[in-house]
Amino acid sequence: MRIFFRIFTVSILFVICGCSALKDRMKAVIEYKQYEVGAEHPDEIKQWLDQVRSTGEEDRYFILQDPDEEEGYMYSYVYRKGSSDYEVSLIYDPSDQSSTEKIHVTGRNNDPSNEKFVKIKSIKNGESTLFIFSDESLKNRLIN
């Protein structure tokens, strides 16, 4: 009986540690921050923003990816003309190891006088991350 109890205890510890490690990994998967369009940024970002602002169409999303900014991470910059707020959501199925991570981005609060863009940090993995751009928030899409 003691052996069974020890095996059971060790098994529970493995499950708890595994869940904790997954939770820590998921915290590192995605991080995002909004920026004012006119704020100081590296030249590459400024040039990209200038180009998409001058040639971009209303309600169209633009993305610039920089895999080299920090080892192990991918930085993606997303801009939607007129958007002053963004909703960014991670879609990940831990039970499906072959599943690609998906990042859902919704540009909200259209206000051309207060445009912003978003910088998204995600883990760089062997597979590419799929970006989903939508006019509808993920919460609304899941409810309907």
Backbone as CSV, one residue per row, in Angstrom:
resi,resn,N_x,N_y,N_z,CA_x,CA_y,CA_z,C_x,C_y,C_z
1,MET,0.809,-1.191,0.000,0.000,0.000,0.000,0.858,1.262,0.000
2,ARG,1.968,1.235,0.714,2.857,2.391,0.755,3.443,2.691,-0.618
3,ILE,3.790,1.639,-1.345,4.359,1.829,-2.688,3.331,2.486,-3.597
4,PHE,2.100,2.027,-3.517,1.033,2.623,-4.322,0.890,4.109,-3.989
5,PHE,0.898,4.443,-2.699,0.766,5.836,-2.269,1.927,6.679,-2.788
6,ARG,3.147,6.149,-2.747,4.316,6.881,-3.246,4.224,7.099,-4.760
7,ILE,3.837,6.068,-5.470,3.693,6.191,-6.925,2.610,7.210,-7.259
8,PHE,1.511,7.163,-6.536,0.417,8.111,-6.757,0.881,9.549,-6.483
9,THR,1.612,9.746,-5.385,2.115,11.072,-5.026,3.073,11.605,-6.083
10,VAL,3.991,10.774,-6.536,4.952,11.185,-7.567,4.217,11.511,-8.866
11,SER,3.219,10.727,-9.213,2.442,10.982,-10.433,1.733,12.331,-10.355
12,ILE,1.142,12.640,-9.227,0.459,13.920,-9.048,1.459,15.068,-9.176
13,LEU,2.655,14.922,-8.601,3.687,15.952,-8.708,4.092,16.181,-10.159
14,PHE,4.224,15.105,-10.936,4.560,15.252,-12.353,3.471,16.024,-13.095
15,VAL,2.234,15.730,-12.804,1.124,16.429,-13.455,1.146,17.910,-13.086
16,ILE,1.321,18.205,-11.807,1.350,19.600,-11.355,2.527,20.335,-11.977
17,CYS,3.706,19.721,-11.981,4.882,20.373,-12.575,4.700,20.577,-14.071
18,GLY,4.124,19.593,-14.737,3.874,19.711,-16.181,2.915,20.841,-16.490
19,CYS,1.859,20.983,-15.715,0.894,22.073,-15.921,1.541,23.416,-15.646
20,SER,2.359,23.477,-14.625,3.042,24.724,-14.302,4.010,25.117,-15.406
21,ALA,4.747,24.159,-15.949,5.684,24.441,-17.037,4.937,24.917,-18.278
22,LEU,3.799,24.295,-18.586,3.003,24.719,-19.733,2.490,26.137,-19.519
23,LYS,2.044,26.435,-18.309,1.548,27.778,-18.013,2.658,28.810,-18.192
24,ASP,3.873,28.509,-17.711,5.005,29.422,-17.868,5.348,29.603,-19.340
25,ARG,5.312,28.519,-20.106,5.617,28.607,-21.540,4.584,29.461,-22.256
26,MET,3.310,29.299,-21.884,2.252,30.063,-22.542,2.378,31.553,-22.243
27,LYS,2.874,31.911,-21.039,3.074,33.326,-20.734,4.111,33.931,-21.668
28,ALA,5.098,33.126,-22.067,6.172,33.622,-22.930,5.790,33.592,-24.405
29,VAL,4.715,32.904,-24.739,4.346,32.756,-26.143,3.947,34.077,-26.764
30,ILE,3.194,34.859,-26.049,2.695,36.092,-26.653,2.745,37.240,-25.650
31,GLU,3.165,38.358,-26.177,3.203,39.597,-25.417,3.015,40.693,-26.460
32,TYR,2.228,41.678,-26.156,2.051,42.730,-27.158,1.954,44.088,-26.501
33,LYS,2.271,45.100,-27.302,2.235,46.478,-26.819,1.831,47.384,-27.967
34,GLN,0.962,48.338,-27.669,0.532,49.302,-28.678,1.443,50.519,-28.652
35,TYR,1.634,51.088,-29.825,2.477,52.271,-29.963,1.757,53.333,-30.765
36,GLU,2.051,54.568,-30.452,1.573,55.682,-31.262,2.313,55.628,-32.594
37,VAL,1.641,55.967,-33.661,2.257,55.944,-34.981,3.400,56.939,-35.070
38,GLY,3.279,58.088,-34.440,4.303,59.123,-34.545,5.469,58.967,-33.582
39,ALA,5.452,57.961,-32.718,6.512,57.793,-31.718,7.832,57.384,-32.378
40,GLU,8.920,57.515,-31.626,10.247,57.145,-32.134,10.379,55.632,-32.253
41,HIS,10.840,55.186,-33.413,11.046,53.766,-33.682,12.261,53.631,-34.584
42,PRO,12.807,52.417,-34.691,13.929,52.216,-35.633,13.531,52.599,-37.056
43,ASP,14.524,52.930,-37.862,14.273,53.395,-39.233,13.443,52.411,-40.049
44,GLU,13.721,51.110,-39.902,12.973,50.109,-40.668,11.472,50.187,-40.367
45,ILE,11.124,50.368,-39.102,9.719,50.460,-38.706,9.112,51.763,-39.236
46,LYS,9.841,52.866,-39.116,9.347,54.158,-39.621,9.075,54.097,-41.120
47,GLN,10.015,53.509,-41.883,9.846,53.411,-43.334,8.639,52.554,-43.685
48,TRP,8.503,51.436,-42.996,7.363,50.545,-43.233,6.055,51.279,-42.936
49,LEU,5.983,51.950,-41.784,4.766,52.687,-41.426,4.454,53.794,-42.423
50,ASP,5.471,54.542,-42.826,5.256,55.615,-43.807,4.682,55.064,-45.105
51,GLN,5.222,53.936,-45.550,4.766,53.332,-46.807,3.325,52.843,-46.703
52,VAL,3.000,52.096,-45.656,1.642,51.543,-45.568,0.608,52.624,-45.260
53,ARG,1.005,53.667,-44.567,0.073,54.762,-44.298,-0.237,55.548,-45.559
54,SER,0.761,55.719,-46.421,0.541,56.512,-47.632,-0.127,55.707,-48.748
55,THR,0.127,54.421,-48.824,-0.422,53.617,-49.919,-1.518,52.655,-49.478
56,GLY,-1.653,52.461,-48.170,-2.600,51.472,-47.661,-4.044,51.880,-47.779
57,GLU,-4.874,50.881,-47.913,-6.313,51.101,-48.011,-6.933,51.050,-46.619
58,GLU,-8.048,51.704,-46.466,-8.805,51.688,-45.218,-9.219,50.246,-44.902
59,ASP,-9.190,49.861,-43.634,-9.610,48.540,-43.143,-8.734,47.386,-43.626
60,ARG,-7.552,47.656,-44.094,-6.646,46.591,-44.531,-5.522,46.460,-43.497
61,TYR,-5.138,45.235,-43.189,-4.075,44.976,-42.224,-2.731,44.858,-42.930
62,PHE,-1.694,45.338,-42.277,-0.329,45.231,-42.789,0.533,44.645,-41.679
63,ILE,1.485,43.797,-42.069,2.339,43.149,-41.079,3.798,43.214,-41.520
64,LEU,4.665,43.468,-40.567,6.114,43.447,-40.771,6.674,42.519,-39.712
65,GLN,7.463,41.535,-40.131,8.021,40.587,-39.173,9.530,40.740,-39.087
66,ASP,10.038,40.669,-37.857,11.460,40.806,-37.580,11.900,39.629,-36.717
67,PRO,12.454,38.580,-37.340,12.845,37.396,-36.567,14.154,37.562,-35.813
68,ASP,14.914,38.605,-36.064,16.259,38.709,-35.512,16.378,39.646,-34.322
69,GLU,15.293,40.243,-33.870,15.401,41.245,-32.810,15.900,40.649,-31.491
70,GLU,15.445,39.480,-31.130,15.883,38.823,-29.904,15.866,37.326,-30.162
71,GLU,16.932,36.652,-29.809,17.055,35.225,-30.091,15.908,34.430,-29.470
72,GLY,15.319,33.568,-30.272,14.247,32.710,-29.790,12.856,33.300,-29.926
73,TYR,12.758,34.560,-30.324,11.463,35.221,-30.429,11.265,35.825,-31.817
74,MET,10.020,35.953,-32.196,9.636,36.614,-33.438,8.863,37.870,-33.048
75,TYR,9.211,38.973,-33.656,8.481,40.219,-33.430,7.721,40.563,-34.695
76,SER,6.438,40.811,-34.523,5.577,41.166,-35.645,4.916,42.497,-35.338
77,TYR,4.923,43.370,-36.336,4.293,44.672,-36.206,3.049,44.662,-37.078
78,VAL,1.915,45.018,-36.499,0.656,44.998,-37.231,0.050,46.400,-37.196
79,TYR,-0.382,46.842,-38.374,-0.995,48.165,-38.517,-2.265,48.034,-39.347
80,ARG,-3.281,48.736,-38.931,-4.522,48.834,-39.702,-4.890,50.314,-39.754
81,LYS,-5.000,50.821,-40.950,-5.273,52.247,-41.127,-6.539,52.651,-40.381
82,GLY,-6.390,53.656,-39.496,-7.526,54.171,-38.743,-7.739,53.525,-37.386
83,SER,-7.067,52.426,-37.082,-7.289,51.740,-35.802,-6.516,52.408,-34.672
84,SER,-7.213,52.638,-33.579,-6.578,53.250,-32.414,-6.496,52.273,-31.247
85,ASP,-6.955,51.035,-31.440,-6.885,50.007,-30.399,-6.871,48.649,-31.089
86,TYR,-6.271,47.669,-30.424,-6.181,46.322,-30.991,-6.500,45.291,-29.931
87,GLU,-7.120,44.221,-30.366,-7.316,43.045,-29.529,-6.413,41.969,-30.115
88,VAL,-5.562,41.377,-29.278,-4.651,40.331,-29.724,-4.905,39.101,-28.872
89,SER,-5.158,37.962,-29.511,-5.464,36.720,-28.796,-4.610,35.592,-29.346
90,LEU,-4.190,34.714,-28.460,-3.442,33.523,-28.852,-4.392,32.346,-28.896
91,ILE,-4.332,31.582,-29.962,-5.128,30.365,-30.084,-4.137,29.212,-30.131
92,TYR,-4.195,28.347,-29.120,-3.225,27.250,-29.018,-3.926,26.045,-28.424
93,ASP,-3.729,24.892,-29.021,-4.321,23.654,-28.523,-3.205,22.766,-28.008
94,PRO,-2.969,22.731,-26.673,-1.862,21.947,-26.128,-2.028,20.447,-26.321
95,SER,-3.244,19.979,-26.568,-3.443,18.542,-26.768,-3.052,18.106,-28.179
96,ASP,-2.919,19.061,-29.094,-2.536,18.749,-30.470,-1.128,19.290,-30.717
97,GLN,-0.116,18.438,-30.560,1.271,18.858,-30.679,1.632,19.303,-32.095
98,SER,0.873,18.877,-33.088,1.158,19.275,-34.466,0.468,20.592,-34.830
99,SER,-0.322,21.119,-33.910,-1.074,22.338,-34.166,-0.148,23.551,-34.249
100,THR,-0.411,24.416,-35.199,0.319,25.670,-35.330,-0.312,26.697,-34.409
101,GLU,0.530,27.472,-33.748,0.002,28.553,-32.919,-0.628,29.593,-33.836
102,LYS,-1.753,30.124,-33.396,-2.449,31.139,-34.189,-2.596,32.393,-33.344
103,ILE,-2.382,33.535,-33.962,-2.566,34.805,-33.283,-3.663,35.564,-34.015
104,HIS,-4.721,35.868,-33.287,-5.894,36.548,-33.836,-5.783,38.029,-33.493
105,VAL,-5.826,38.897,-34.509,-5.687,40.343,-34.305,-6.926,41.047,-34.853
106,THR,-7.495,41.910,-34.010,-8.644,42.714,-34.411,-8.327,44.174,-34.179
107,GLY,-8.394,44.979,-35.230,-8.248,46.426,-35.097,-9.581,47.008,-34.677
108,ARG,-9.552,47.835,-33.628,-10.811,48.363,-33.094,-10.736,49.870,-32.950
109,ASN,-11.881,50.443,-32.598,-11.993,51.877,-32.332,-11.386,52.710,-33.457
110,ASN,-11.993,52.646,-34.610,-11.475,53.403,-35.748,-11.479,54.895,-35.440
111,ASP,-10.289,55.468,-35.387,-10.090,56.881,-35.103,-8.834,57.329,-35.844
112,PRO,-8.956,57.806,-37.082,-7.788,58.191,-37.876,-6.910,59.254,-37.220
113,SER,-7.463,60.037,-36.311,-6.654,61.073,-35.664,-5.780,60.504,-34.541
114,ASN,-5.994,59.257,-34.158,-5.247,58.644,-33.058,-4.795,57.226,-33.433
115,GLU,-4.226,57.077,-34.615,-3.827,55.753,-35.092,-2.712,55.158,-34.243
116,LYS,-2.776,53.833,-34.091,-1.741,53.097,-33.371,-1.426,51.834,-34.150
117,PHE,-0.295,51.242,-33.804,0.025,49.919,-34.324,0.465,49.078,-33.147
118,VAL,0.562,47.778,-33.350,0.858,46.863,-32.253,2.098,46.034,-32.584
119,LYS,2.944,45.832,-31.571,4.135,44.993,-31.677,3.833,43.723,-30.895
120,ILE,3.935,42.575,-31.568,3.598,41.288,-30.967,4.861,40.434,-30.863
121,LYS,5.148,39.969,-29.666,6.303,39.100,-29.415,5.784,37.679,-29.246
122,SER,6.313,36.747,-30.036,5.910,35.352,-29.916,7.150,34.467,-30.003
123,ILE,7.025,33.254,-29.519,8.148,32.324,-29.573,8.379,31.924,-31.020
124,LYS,9.640,31.977,-31.428,10.002,31.544,-32.776,10.163,30.024,-32.710
125,ASN,9.392,29.331,-33.504,9.515,27.876,-33.531,9.771,27.428,-34.958
126,GLY,9.974,26.143,-35.139,10.267,25.614,-36.462,9.153,25.863,-37.456
127,GLU,7.934,25.879,-36.953,6.786,26.130,-37.824,6.433,27.614,-37.749
128,SER,5.818,28.103,-38.770,5.436,29.513,-38.737,4.162,29.692,-37.918
129,THR,4.025,30.850,-37.337,2.821,31.202,-36.603,1.828,31.763,-37.606
130,LEU,0.595,31.346,-37.492,-0.456,31.803,-38.392,-1.139,33.020,-37.784
131,PHE,-1.191,34.109,-38.531,-1.895,35.307,-38.089,-3.273,35.333,-38.731
132,ILE,-4.273,35.631,-37.928,-5.646,35.760,-38.404,-6.070,37.206,-38.137
133,PHE,-6.388,37.938,-39.186,-6.822,39.326,-39.057,-8.328,39.375,-39.265
134,SER,-9.010,40.071,-38.370,-10.463,40.081,-38.427,-11.010,41.439,-37.996
135,ASP,-12.198,41.759,-38.490,-12.892,42.964,-38.056,-13.733,42.689,-36.814
136,GLU,-13.874,41.424,-36.467,-14.698,41.019,-35.338,-13.815,40.414,-34.253
137,SER,-14.056,40.778,-32.996,-13.246,40.251,-31.901,-13.412,38.736,-31.804
138,LEU,-12.407,38.086,-31.279,-12.448,36.626,-31.141,-13.582,36.199,-30.222
139,LYS,-13.815,36.950,-29.167,-14.901,36.634,-28.230,-16.234,36.605,-28.961
140,ASN,-16.492,37.607,-29.782,-17.753,37.659,-30.537,-17.852,36.503,-31.522
141,ARG,-16.728,36.147,-32.147,-16.741,35.050,-33.111,-17.013,33.718,-32.429
142,LEU,-16.492,33.542,-31.201,-16.698,32.285,-30.485,-18.108,32.161,-29.950
143,ILE,-18.719,33.276,-29.570,-20.076,33.252,-29.024,-21.091,32.961,-30.106
144,ASN,-20.880,33.515,-31.301,-21.860,33.347,-32.387,-21.687,32.059,-33.111
